[in-house]
Amino acid sequence: MSDYTLDELVVTALARELPDDTVAFNGAVSFVPVCAFLLARATHAPNLIWVASSIAVDAQPAAIGESTLSDAIWGRATMLQSSAADFWPYAQSGRLNSFCFRGAQMDAFGNVNNTVIGSYAQPKIRLPGGGGMADLGCQVPRIYLWSTTHDSRTFVPRLDFRSGLGWGDGGDHRERLGLPGGPRACVTNLGVMDFHPTSKRMRLRSVHPGVSVDQVVEATGFELVIEGDVPETEPPSAEQVALIRELDPTEARKREFA
C-alpha cells in the first residue's frame, strides 16, 4: 500500500523495534516515540508498558497534546506517580528498560549532543540541554535513537559535546564501564540503522522507499557500516496507518518534521 506519509513510516519503523516486554517512558518533545509506543502496544506488543511523562503508568490518552510532558497525555492511566522524580529508582534499577533519544548531533557510536554547538566555553549555539541524557544513557539498557533530519550536520564524525552516552568510543567501551545494554537502533527520515555487534559502529539496515544507499551515505558525516545489499524499509500496513491516525488524531507526530 502507498497511502502513508513519511511521519507514519518513521513511527511504524520505530514501533517495530519495540518488543513485547518494553517498559518505556518519554522525555520532552517526543511525539514520534510516543506514537511508536502507542502503535506497538496496539499491534505486536500488547504487554508494552508506557509511563507517560515519567508519571502516568499505562496511560491511554484520547489524543497527544501540545507537549509530551503535559498531563494531557495521562488519560486513563493505571497509576500516577507523585512526581517525575519518582521514576529515577525504576530507571536506575532497569525496571524502566527503554528510552528514545534524539539530538542536534549524533555520532557513529550512537552518542548524542543536545548541549552546545562549538566549544562549551564559547558556543556558537546554546542548545536546550541534555536533561537526563547523561544519567539515562548510562542506566537504561535499551536506547533507541531517532531523527527527522538525516544530514551531515546532525550525523557528525565528532560531537561538539557528549550529552548522552551511546556505545561510547565503540567496541567494548560501554561494557568496560560496567554499563548495561546500549543503543539498539536509529530510525531517521531516510532509513533505519542498527549497530555492528563488534565495532558498535552505526550500520545501515534499510533505506526508506524512494531513498538510495548513496543518498544515505552522502547525508551522513561519518562512514556507515554497509553489509551486502541493503533492503528497503517495510512500509506501514493499512492497519498500522489507520491506527496511527486514530491514536494521534491531532497529528502531533508531524511537529517533529517541521
N, C-alpha and C positions, 0 to 999 in steps of 0.2 A: 504494500500500500504506500501511497506517496502523499497522502493528506496529513502531513505533520509539519511542524515548524522546527527550526534549529533548537530553540529552547526545549521543546518536547523531546527531541533526540538526545540532548545533553542530560536532561533529567532522567530519561529512561536508561541511558548508559551508566549513569552513576547508581541508579537504583539496582541495576543488575549486579553490581559489585557487593551488595549488602546481603550477607547470609541470614538465615532464619534466627540465629542466636545473637543478632546485633542488639546491643543496648547503647543507644546513641543519644547525644544531646547536641544542641546547636548554639552557635555564637551569634554575634551581630551581623547583619546583612548576609544572611544565609538562606536566601529564598530558594535557590536551586537545591541545596541539601535538604531543606525541609520538605520540598515537593518530592524529592527522591525517597526520603524516609516514609512519607505517606503512601507513595506508589508501591514501594517494596512491601509494606505491610498489607496493602490491599491485593497483592498478587502472590509472589512466590515466598514471602517471608511473613506469614501471619503472626508469628510469635515475636517479631521485632518490637522492642520497647523503645519509645521515643520520649525523652524528657525535654519538653518544650521550654526554651529559655532557661534551661537548667533548674526549673522549678516544678513544672506540671508534668507528672508522670502519666504516660499513656494518654496524652491529650488527643482529642478528636475534634479539631476546630471545624466550624462550618465554612470558614474561609481564612486565608492567610492575610493578616492585616498589614498595616503600614510598616511594621517593624517585626523582626523575628525575635525580639526580646520583650515584646509587649504582651500584656495579659490578654490581648485579643485572640491569641492562639492557644489559650489554656482550656478551651471549651471541653466539657465532659471528661475532664481528667480524672483518673482513678484516685490521685492524691496530689496535694500541693505541699511542697516543702516550704518552710517558713521564710527562707531567704536563699538567694543564689549561692551564698557561702556554704550552704548545707551539701551541695553536690561534691565538694572537694574530697571528702573522705572516700566517696564512691569512685571518683576518678583515680585517686591515689592507689586504691586497692585493686583497680582493674575491673570492678563490677560495672562501671561505665566503660565499655570497651571500644567505642568508636566515636571519632570526631572528624569533621571535614574542615580543611584549611584552604584558603586562597590568600594571595598576597600580591603586592606590587612587583615583586621579583621572586622567581623560583630557580633553583639550580639543578644540575644533573642528578643530584642525590636526594632531591625532594626537600631540601631545606628552603625555608621561606623568609622573606623580608617584608615587613609591613611597618617599618620604623622610620627610616630615612633613605633618601637618595643622595649620594655623595658622602662626605665624611660625617661622622656623628657630631663632631665639634662644630663644624660649619657646613651644614647640609644644604644642598640645592633645594631640596623639598623635604619638609617635615610631614611624614605620613601619620595616619591615625594612631599607630602604635600596635604593639603585639598583643595587648590584652593579656590573656592567659596562655598565649602560644608557647612561651618559654617553658612553662611548667607542663602544660598538656602534651606538648611534643615529646616530653620525656616520660610521661606517665601512662598515656593512653596507648594500648597495644596495636590498635588498628587505626591508621591515619589514611584518610582519603583526600586527595587534592583535586581542586577544580579551578578552571579559569575560563572566562569568556573572551579573553584577549590573548590568543596564542600568537605571540610575535617575539622578536628578539629583544624587545625592551622588557618583557615580562620573564622570558626564559633566557636567563643570562649565564655566562660562564662562571661568574663570581658575584656573590651577593655583596651589596654595599654594607649590609648589616644582617646578622643572623638572628631573626626574631623567634623563629621556631625551628626545632631540630627535626630533620627527616632521617636520612641514613648517615648524617654527619659527613665525614670525609670519605665515606664509601667502604666497601669491604666489610670487615667485622668490627668497624669502629663503634657502632651502636652496642654491639654485644660486649665489647671490651669495657664500655662504660657501665655495663650492668643494667641496661635499659630494655624494657620489653618491646616486642613487636617492631613496628616501623611502618612507613608508607606502603600501601598496597597497590594503589592505582592513582592515576591522574587523568581526569576527563576534561577535555577542552572543547572549544568550538571547532577544532579541526580533526580531533581524533581521540583515541584512548591509549594511554601509556601505562606500562607497569614497570617493574624494576628487575634487572638481571639478578638471578639468585646468588651469584658470587660477587660480582663487582658492585652491585646495588646501583648501577647507573640506570637512568631512565631509558626504557626500551619501548619502541613504537609497536603497539599490539594491533591497532586497527586504525584505518582512516575513514572519516565520515563520507557518506555518499557525495560524489562530486568533487572530492578533495584527493589530490595525488600525494604519493610519498614525497616527491620532490618539493611540493608546496610546504609540507610539514617540516622537512629538513631545512628549507630556506627560512622558515619562520622561527626557527629555534636557534638560540645563540650558542649552543654547545652541541657536541656530537652525540646524536642519539644512537643507541644500540638498535640495529636493524638485522633481523634474522630471517632469511628466506623471503618468500612472497608475503607481503603484508595484506591481510584481508580487509574487506570493507566492514565497518561497524554495522551490526544488525539494526535495521530501522525499528522504531516502535510499532507494535501491532495496533490494529484498530481499537482493541480493548484498552491497551495502555494509553493511547491518545485520549480516548473518551474518559478514562479515569483521571488523567491529569487535569483535564478541563473541568471535571466535576469536583475534584479535590482542591483545585485552585481557580475558582470561578472569576476572581478579580485579576487573574494573570499576573500575580505578584512576581512570578519567576522571571518575567520579561524585563524587570528592572535591572537584573544582572547584565543584560545585553544592551543597555542604553549606550 
